[in-house]
Amino acid sequence: MEFLVLVVLPVIMLMLGVPIFVALIAAGAAGMIVLDLGSPNQIHSAMFGNLDSFPLLAVPLFILAGEIMGRGGIARRLVDWVLSIIGGVRGSLALTTIGSAELFGAMSGSSVGCVAAIGRLLMPALTSNGYSRTFAGSLICSSGCIATIIPPSIPMIIYGVAAQQSVPKLFLAGIVPGLLIGGMVSIYLLYYARKTNIPATEGTSIKRFLTATRTAFWSLLAPVVVLGSIYAGVATPTEAAGVACVYAALVSMFIYREMTLQELITTVLEAGKLVSQILIIVASAGAYSYLITTSGLPGKLVSLITSFNLELWMLLIVINVILLFVGSILEPPAAILILAPLLVPIVGAAGMDQIHFGIIVTVNLALGMFMPPFGLNIFATHALFGVPMPALYRGILPFLAIYFAALMLITYIPAITLAPLRLFGMK
């Protein structure tokens, strides 16, 4: 009966097209009644209690910061700066997409926001430079996920809250994986550009680089302000997210002068719509997580998996498969809040470092953002740029393979994530 209520019921509802938050609340309420775990009124407390978290406040603030940066000229200047460094290289525009995603991710942590901001700037340039619309859309769709991995990362914040782990440590552990994935994709892009004879863009020069650096100075300072304030101990991740919003608004309005007060208000309202979609899932996932915890299912799962005497490497394969499957259906916040109460005790019992596990979860769910059939970035790319869905499904396959190879390296070489923590004395 527990399995039917906790797993089968929400899965059937999702397959029928019921909104995620409705399915989670319904499963939570039904479970409390059917399993006789107490009054359904406790669901209300669990929902609002899940939102009553200071670190979670960083999520809407980083989303707002990303929206302002995308509309206020900051993202465009970052693209120009990256292109000033690698211009003249065959495939430089594709490489610029990756570099810009890394920089944009270091300021906002929003995958869909990265697809929108970077894609609007680079999609016309990529197609005019000889890339097919399918390849350009697939590149933008997949590169947006780098913003999920490179800190500050919204999934890392939510994992830190759900698993009670240090968010600054997760941020530090995510730097090398984010750069590793960007590097692996860049190697493929260089190969692809040479294979398909993509023409080289305008060559770079010291003068061009210095001009772009001067123009983008305030844009480049944004990740320094955000991450520097966290690691210098001046601000918590939540406070740094607030600083990012204020900084982006001031630069966009008074330095670059590409955003008026009315446009800022419109941006805040539109960001609020996106935030509300995420936070209602977070709240409903709190009800479902409460049901899972109260039912004792995590302890039973730990006992069951322990009875199989799986080696750690086999256990990680099983967990990766689960995360990839769930990540291809649910958005990262919902996936983390549902799975963390189940998986964290299991990996803890296996002796695995939970910071390392948090990065594995983040990379899996980033991959799920552009995994067919329901990856959110696929829908965003289709809606923004009109690339047909079947073409996108085919076009993203090479990028899925690269991300999967990087995931295996990150999973089975813990030093990739933990070495920076040891270097700075945080582990």
Secondary structure as the mmCIF struct_conf table of DSSP 4:
data_model
#
loop_
_struct_conf.conf_type_id
_struct_conf.id
_struct_conf.beg_label_comp_id
_struct_conf.beg_label_asym_id
_struct_conf.beg_label_seq_id
_struct_conf.end_label_comp_id
_struct_conf.end_label_asym_id
_struct_conf.end_label_seq_id
HELX_RH_AL_P HELX_RH_AL_P1 GLU A 2 PHE A 3
HELX_RH_PI_P HELX_RH_PI_P1 LEU A 4 VAL A 8
HELX_RH_AL_P HELX_RH_AL_P2 LEU A 9 MET A 15
TURN_TY1_P TURN_TY1_P1 LEU A 16 GLY A 17
HELX_RH_AL_P HELX_RH_AL_P3 ILE A 20 VAL A 34
TURN_TY1_P TURN_TY1_P2 LEU A 35 ASP A 36
BEND BEND1 GLY A 38 GLY A 38
TURN_TY1_P TURN_TY1_P3 PRO A 40 ASN A 41
HELX_RH_AL_P HELX_RH_AL_P4 GLN A 42 LEU A 51
TURN_TY1_P TURN_TY1_P4 PHE A 54 PHE A 54
HELX_RH_3T_P HELX_RH_3T_P1 PRO A 55 LEU A 57
HELX_RH_AL_P HELX_RH_AL_P5 ALA A 58 ARG A 71
TURN_TY1_P TURN_TY1_P5 GLY A 72 GLY A 73
HELX_RH_AL_P HELX_RH_AL_P6 ILE A 74 ILE A 86
TURN_TY1_P TURN_TY1_P6 GLY A 87 GLY A 88
BEND BEND2 VAL A 89 VAL A 89
TURN_TY1_P TURN_TY1_P7 ARG A 90 GLY A 91
HELX_RH_AL_P HELX_RH_AL_P7 SER A 92 SER A 108
HELX_RH_AL_P HELX_RH_AL_P8 SER A 111 SER A 128
TURN_TY1_P TURN_TY1_P8 ASN A 129 GLY A 130
HELX_RH_AL_P HELX_RH_AL_P9 ARG A 133 SER A 143
TURN_TY1_P TURN_TY1_P9 GLY A 144 CYS A 145
HELX_RH_AL_P HELX_RH_AL_P10 ILE A 146 ILE A 149
BEND BEND3 ILE A 150 PRO A 152
HELX_RH_AL_P HELX_RH_AL_P11 ILE A 154 ALA A 163
TURN_TY1_P TURN_TY1_P10 GLN A 164 GLN A 164
HELX_RH_AL_P HELX_RH_AL_P12 VAL A 167 LYS A 195
TURN_TY1_P TURN_TY1_P11 THR A 196 ASN A 197
HELX_LH_PP_P HELX_LH_PP_P1 ILE A 198 ALA A 200
HELX_LH_PP_P HELX_LH_PP_P2 GLU A 202 THR A 204
HELX_RH_AL_P HELX_RH_AL_P13 ILE A 206 THR A 215
TURN_TY1_P TURN_TY1_P12 ALA A 216 ALA A 216
HELX_RH_AL_P HELX_RH_AL_P14 PHE A 217 TYR A 231
TURN_TY1_P TURN_TY1_P13 ALA A 232 GLY A 233
BEND BEND4 VAL A 234 ALA A 235
HELX_RH_AL_P HELX_RH_AL_P15 PRO A 237 LEU A 250
HELX_RH_PI_P HELX_RH_PI_P2 VAL A 251 ILE A 255
BEND BEND5 TYR A 256 TYR A 256
HELX_RH_AL_P HELX_RH_AL_P16 LEU A 261 SER A 295
TURN_TY1_P TURN_TY1_P14 GLY A 296 GLY A 296
HELX_RH_AL_P HELX_RH_AL_P17 LEU A 297 SER A 307
TURN_TY1_P TURN_TY1_P15 PHE A 308 ASN A 309
HELX_RH_AL_P HELX_RH_AL_P18 LEU A 312 GLY A 327
TURN_TY1_P TURN_TY1_P16 SER A 328 ILE A 329
BEND BEND6 LEU A 330 LEU A 330
HELX_RH_AL_P HELX_RH_AL_P19 PRO A 332 ALA A 349
TURN_TY1_P TURN_TY1_P17 ALA A 350 GLY A 351
HELX_RH_AL_P HELX_RH_AL_P20 GLN A 354 GLY A 368
TURN_TY1_P TURN_TY1_P18 MET A 369 PHE A 370
TURN_TY1_P TURN_TY1_P19 PRO A 372 PHE A 374
HELX_RH_AL_P HELX_RH_AL_P21 LEU A 376 PHE A 385
HELX_RH_AL_P HELX_RH_AL_P22 MET A 389 GLY A 395
TURN_TY1_P TURN_TY1_P20 ILE A 396 ILE A 396
HELX_RH_AL_P HELX_RH_AL_P23 LEU A 397 TYR A 412
TURN_TY1_P TURN_TY1_P21 PRO A 414 PRO A 414
HELX_RH_AL_P HELX_RH_AL_P24 ALA A 415 LEU A 423
TURN_TY1_P TURN_TY1_P22 PHE A 424 GLY A 425
#
